[in-house]
Each structure stands twice: as C-alpha cells, then as structure tokens.
Amino acid sequence: MKKFEEKTINTEMIYKGKVVTLQVDDVRLSNGKTSKRELVKHPGAVAILAITNENKIVLVEQYRKPLEKSIIELPAGKLEHGEDPAQTAVRELEEETGYTTNNLTLLTSFYTSPGFADELMHIYIARDLIKLEQPPAMDADEFVEIMEVSLEEAKQLVQSQRIHDAKTNYAILYLDMQEMF
C-alpha cells in the first residue's frame, strides 16, 4: 500500500460531459475509516508559450464563464482521446493564433487542482513561429483576440490581474527567470 493511499470502495458517476466527468468515490482511508471524495476527471490539456522572432509572447484574450470575465492567457486546449500532447499543442497554436512551428519543446507538466481534479497540463515553448496563410477554424463556440506582448508588458498584465491563471503566470515567471540568468 502506498503512503496515505485511499482505496476506492465505490464510484458513483454524476455527470459525463464533453470536457469533464464528475464522480463521487467512497474511499477507505489509510487509518481504516471511510470518507467520500468528489472528483473531476479531465483528459488533460496543453498550453503554448509561443515566442515570435521579435521576442513577443503570443497571448489570447477570451471570456471565461466560470470567472464571468475575460482574461488574457496562453493559447491552450484539451487533449483529444489518444492524442499526443505535442500534437495537441501544434493544433491549438494553429487554431487559436494562426501560427505554427517546427520548434516545440516541453517546458513542464503539472496538475492544475489535485485536491479534486486529475487534469494534467503540459506547457510547451514554441519558437520559430510561422504565420499560416489559412489557419484552421476555431471551435464554433470559441472567441479569442490575439495579442503579442513583450515580457515587461506581460508582467504588467499579471500585476493588473488581466493575466490571472496559473499556467500563464507560470510561463511568464519562467521567462522572467531566464532573462535574469
């Protein structure tokens, strides 16, 4: 048994949607007692830290219904079933920004909210961007505005909370640290 492991006794499926599945698990705790866990199952996602040849960061502004406001963030998207995260990253970069690349490097992966969700986010850095003449269409329910900003402008957007999500904050912090060394 793994340290602090919680053994699932029963799973009740609450909702199965396009993006997430919600379930309630009855678990046996490491001390032998039982408890309930509310879980969000997610297929995983990617985010792309796209850097232009002019050293600008490509960001998108979009409305986020859970927040009831627009925020500025990295281009990102959900993994399709069986899709390689690098393939997802190129697809999302093309759809959301109109750029593509042959220079894609995995920066890191992290769990977004491990207290209740299993979503694993992969952050890639894309360099040597190529502007597509005919970018693929975005999802019918997706509306974004593309912007290209310097690192200093991105840091100001963080400070003003126009950039207000973990993946984008992480990427900007990473770039800022690279500039320091």
QUIFEN-V731154 format. One record per pair of residues at least 4 apart in sequence whose C-alpha atoms are under 8 Angstrom apart, sorted by the first residue. I is the first residue (numbers start at 0). J is the second residue. D is the distance in whole Angstrom. If there is no record, write none. Layout:
# QUIFEN-V731154
i = [I,I]
j = [J,J]
d = [D,D]
This chain:
# QUIFEN-V731154
i = [0,2,3,3,4,4,5,5,5,5,6,6,6,7,7,7,7,8,8,8,8,9,9,9,10,10,10,10,11,11,11,12,12,12,12,13,13,13,13,14,14,14,15,15,15,16,18,18,18,19,19,19,19,20,20,20,21,21,21,21,22,22,22,22,23,23,23,23,24,24,24,24,25,25,25,25,26,26,26,26,27,27,27,27,28,28,28,36,37,38,38,38,39,39,39,40,40,40,41,41,41,42,42,42,42,42,42,43,43,43,43,43,43,44,44,44,44,44,44,44,44,44,45,45,45,45,45,45,45,45,45,45,45,46,46,46,46,46,46,46,46,46,46,47,47,47,47,47,47,47,47,47,48,48,48,48,48,48,48,48,48,49,49,49,49,49,49,49,50,50,50,50,50,50,50,50,50,51,51,51,51,51,51,52,52,52,54,55,55,55,55,56,56,56,56,56,57,57,57,57,57,57,57,58,58,58,58,58,58,58,58,59,59,59,59,59,59,59,59,59,59,60,60,60,60,60,60,60,60,61,61,61,61,61,61,62,62,62,62,62,62,63,63,63,63,64,70,70,70,71,71,71,72,72,72,72,72,73,73,74,74,74,74,75,75,75,76,76,76,77,78,78,78,78,79,82,82,83,84,84,85,85,85,85,86,87,88,88,89,89,89,90,91,91,92,92,92,92,93,93,93,93,93,93,94,94,94,94,95,95,95,96,97,97,97,97,97,98,98,98,98,98,99,99,99,99,100,100,100,100,100,101,101,101,102,102,102,102,103,103,103,103,104,104,104,105,105,105,105,106,106,106,106,107,107,107,108,108,108,108,109,109,109,110,110,110,110,111,111,111,111,111,111,112,112,112,113,113,122,122,137,137,148,148,149,150,150,150,150,151,152,153,153,153,154,154,155,156,156,156,157,157,157,157,158,162,162,163,163,164,165,166,167,168,169,170,171,172,173,174,175,176]
j = [4,29,28,29,28,29,26,27,28,29,26,27,28,24,25,26,27,24,25,26,27,24,25,26,22,23,24,25,22,23,24,20,21,22,23,20,21,22,23,20,21,22,19,20,21,20,41,42,77,39,40,41,42,39,40,41,37,38,39,40,37,38,39,40,35,36,37,38,35,36,37,38,33,34,35,36,33,34,35,36,31,32,33,34,32,33,34,115,115,115,116,117,115,116,117,116,117,118,116,117,118,77,78,79,80,118,119,77,78,117,118,119,120,75,76,77,78,84,118,119,120,121,75,76,77,78,84,87,88,120,121,122,123,73,74,75,76,88,120,121,122,123,166,73,74,75,88,92,122,123,124,125,56,57,73,74,122,123,124,125,170,56,57,58,124,125,126,128,54,55,56,57,124,125,126,127,128,55,56,57,126,127,128,126,127,128,149,147,148,149,150,147,148,149,150,153,73,74,96,145,146,147,148,71,72,73,74,145,146,147,148,71,72,73,74,95,96,143,144,145,146,69,70,71,72,143,144,145,146,69,70,71,142,143,144,67,68,69,70,142,143,67,68,69,70,68,161,162,163,161,162,163,162,163,164,166,167,166,167,91,92,95,96,88,91,92,87,88,91,87,82,83,84,87,87,86,87,87,88,121,89,103,105,123,90,91,92,123,93,99,100,94,95,96,96,97,98,99,97,98,99,131,134,135,134,135,136,137,137,143,145,145,130,131,133,134,135,128,129,130,131,134,128,129,130,131,125,126,127,128,129,126,127,128,125,126,127,128,123,124,125,126,123,124,125,121,122,123,124,121,122,123,124,121,122,123,119,120,121,122,119,120,121,117,118,119,120,116,117,118,119,120,165,116,117,118,117,118,166,170,141,142,152,153,153,154,171,174,175,155,156,157,162,171,158,171,159,160,161,162,161,162,163,168,162,167,168,167,168,168,169,170,171,172,173,174,175,176,177,178,179,180]
d = [7,8,7,5,7,6,6,5,5,6,5,5,7,6,6,4,6,7,5,5,7,6,5,7,7,6,4,6,6,5,6,8,6,4,7,8,5,5,7,6,5,7,6,4,7,6,7,8,8,6,6,5,8,6,5,7,7,6,5,6,6,5,7,8,7,6,5,6,6,5,6,7,7,6,5,6,5,5,6,7,6,6,4,7,5,6,7,8,6,5,6,8,6,5,7,6,6,7,7,6,5,7,6,7,7,6,8,6,6,8,5,5,6,7,5,4,5,7,7,6,5,6,5,6,6,7,7,7,6,5,5,6,7,6,6,4,7,7,7,6,5,6,7,6,6,6,6,7,6,5,6,7,7,7,6,8,7,6,5,6,7,6,5,8,6,5,6,8,6,5,5,6,8,6,5,8,7,5,7,7,7,7,6,7,6,7,7,6,5,5,7,5,5,6,7,8,7,8,8,7,6,5,7,7,6,5,6,6,5,6,8,6,5,6,6,8,8,6,5,5,6,6,6,4,6,5,5,7,8,5,6,7,6,5,7,7,6,4,6,8,8,6,6,6,7,7,5,6,7,6,5,7,6,8,7,8,6,7,6,7,6,6,7,7,6,7,7,8,6,8,6,8,7,6,8,7,7,6,6,7,6,8,8,8,6,6,6,7,6,6,7,6,6,8,6,7,6,6,5,5,5,8,6,7,6,5,6,5,6,7,8,6,6,6,8,5,8,6,5,5,6,8,6,5,7,7,6,7,6,5,6,8,7,8,6,5,6,8,6,6,5,7,5,5,7,7,6,4,6,8,6,5,6,6,5,7,7,5,4,6,6,5,7,7,6,5,6,8,8,6,6,7,8,5,7,7,6,8,8,8,6,8,6,6,6,6,7,8,7,6,6,6,8,7,6,7,6,6,5,5,6,5,6,7,8,7,7,8,7,6,6,6,6,6,6,6,6,6,6,6,7,7]
